[in-house]
Amino acid sequence: MGNYASGITGSHRIIVPSCTDPLIGNILAGWRYDISGLSPAMRTDYDQHLSDCAHCRRRQHLARSIDVLLISVSSLSILAFLLAAFVLHRIEAMAHLSNTLHGHFYHTPVTISLEAAAIAGLVISLLLWILVAIATPLPGLVADALQQRIPPHIRERIMKNAA
């Protein structure tokens, strides 16, 4: 049946495309479909395979979607913990100020511990973001995309100044 694998689920038959070249497909899968670090001369076969093989293209798209989801969730987590730490700090400052103005001084260990938890969450989220950025090819892909958007005459000037 060509390059398709069929499976039967219930009363429907699903046709799923399989890899056109399993050897290259397995290599790409082992690299999580990341060929951004290869030199242009070495990646021509892989680029050609990805353009020809719908199965590997779909898997690469899935891998990049997971990478973007991980970095997005990490970024949102950083923002949430940063906002929580800021709000809790402001609440503590206002409570302390109002208590001082009224002549009362109350310790607020709950607010301080919540603020510490928010800061700990912020630090953990930052570490997770760094780990995701290191483990995924997103920074390289973003840098490549930005370089392609820079006009050629400006790019040449940047390269000349860097050398």
Buried (B, 14 or more C-beta within 10 A) or exposed (E): EEEEEEEEEEEEEEEEBBBBBEEBBEBBBEBBBBBBEEEEEEBEEBEEBBEEBBBBBEBBEEBBEEBEEBBEBBEEBBEBBBEBBEEBBEBBEEEBEEBEEEEEEEEBEEBEEBBEBBBEBBEBBBEBBEEBBEEBBBEEBEEEEEEEEEEEEEEEEEEEEEE
